[in-house]
């Protein structure tokens, strides 16, 4: 049986196996992981995207992601987001998780995220 991290990595590596064909599908897939973890999985993602130039911190990460991705119609002309855009989105998620893991392990003044403390402690 695959754990959450393994399932997410598999979905990022083989999106078609999970029915992911667009960035919107990918955002729903990743958003499901966030919901399943009581919204701790992507905690700070919106602030991180805003700091990277996506827009204001008062917007949801789902509204900021499209600003970080160069969207263009696929070759089919249907307006589907191509594989490169999916890779860019999954790259953003991976980069965020890597940076957050480092910051939480060794928080420094002025960083965007506080040291992680489990909820309820």
Residue pairs with C-beta under 8 A, 6 or more apart in sequence:
2 10
4 33
4 36
4 37
8 30
8 33
10 17
10 18
11 17
11 18
11 20
11 29
12 90
12 93
12 94
15 21
15 25
15 26
15 86
15 90
18 29
19 25
20 26
20 29
20 86
21 80
22 80
22 81
22 86
23 65
23 66
23 69
23 71
23 81
23 85
23 86
23 89
24 81
26 86
26 89
26 90
27 62
27 65
27 89
30 42
30 93
31 42
31 62
33 41
33 42
34 40
34 41
34 42
38 119
40 119
42 61
42 93
42 96
43 100
43 113
43 116
44 96
44 100
44 112
44 113
45 61
45 93
45 96
46 57
46 59
46 60
46 61
46 64
47 57
47 112
47 113
48 96
48 99
48 100
48 112
48 113
49 55
49 61
49 64
49 65
49 67
49 68
49 92
49 96
50 56
50 57
50 59
50 64
51 112
52 68
53 68
54 64
54 65
54 67
54 68
55 63
55 64
55 67
65 89
65 92
68 88
68 92
69 81
69 85
69 88
69 89
69 92
70 85
70 88
71 81
71 85
72 82
73 79
73 80
74 80
74 81
74 82
75 82
100 113
103 111
103 112
103 113
104 113
104 115
104 116
107 113
107 114
107 115
